[in-house]
Amino acid sequence: MVRSIRHLVFWPTFLVLIAAVIASLMDLEAFLGATTALNTLILDNFAWLFSLAVSIC
């Protein structure tokens, strides 16, 4: 059985992944700093939402 991929879902995600791999290969320290800052930003602003989702489920 042949299944076609959903291009609107696959390609943006694939390109973000490739960009992350290239960025980490070019400058690992800057990449780690940026991803750590993004993770902190998300947790600072949405920790309540994660807690709510866990409580509901």
C-alpha positions as CSV (number, residue, x, y, z in Angstrom):
1,M,0.0,0.0,0.0
2,V,1.4,3.3,-1.1
3,R,0.7,6.4,1.1
4,S,1.5,9.9,0.0
5,I,2.9,12.3,2.5
6,R,1.1,15.4,3.6
7,H,3.4,18.0,2.2
8,L,2.0,20.9,4.3
9,V,2.9,19.0,7.5
10,F,6.1,17.2,6.4
11,W,8.2,20.0,4.7
12,P,8.0,22.8,7.3
13,T,8.8,20.3,10.1
14,F,11.6,18.7,8.0
15,L,13.1,22.1,7.2
16,V,13.1,23.2,10.9
17,L,14.8,19.9,11.8
18,I,17.5,20.5,9.1
19,A,18.0,24.1,10.2
20,A,18.4,22.9,13.8
21,V,21.0,20.3,12.8
22,I,22.9,22.8,10.7
23,A,22.8,25.4,13.5
24,S,24.1,22.9,16.0
25,L,26.9,21.8,13.8
26,M,28.0,25.4,13.0
27,D,28.0,26.8,16.6
28,L,26.9,24.4,19.3
29,E,27.3,26.8,22.2
30,A,25.1,29.4,20.5
31,F,22.6,26.8,19.6
32,L,22.4,25.5,23.1
33,G,22.1,29.0,24.5
34,A,19.2,29.8,22.1
35,T,17.3,26.6,22.8
36,T,17.8,27.0,26.5
37,A,16.5,30.5,26.4
38,L,13.5,29.4,24.3
39,N,12.8,26.6,26.7
40,T,13.0,28.9,29.7
41,L,10.7,31.4,28.0
42,I,8.1,28.7,27.2
43,L,8.2,27.3,30.8
44,D,8.0,30.8,32.4
45,N,4.9,31.7,30.3
46,F,3.1,28.4,30.0
47,A,4.0,26.3,33.1
48,W,0.5,26.8,34.4
49,L,-0.9,25.4,31.1
50,F,1.2,22.3,31.5
51,S,0.1,21.8,35.0
52,L,-3.6,22.3,34.0
53,A,-3.2,19.7,31.2
54,V,-1.7,17.2,33.6
55,S,-4.5,17.8,36.1
56,I,-7.2,17.3,33.5
57,C,-5.7,14.1,32.1
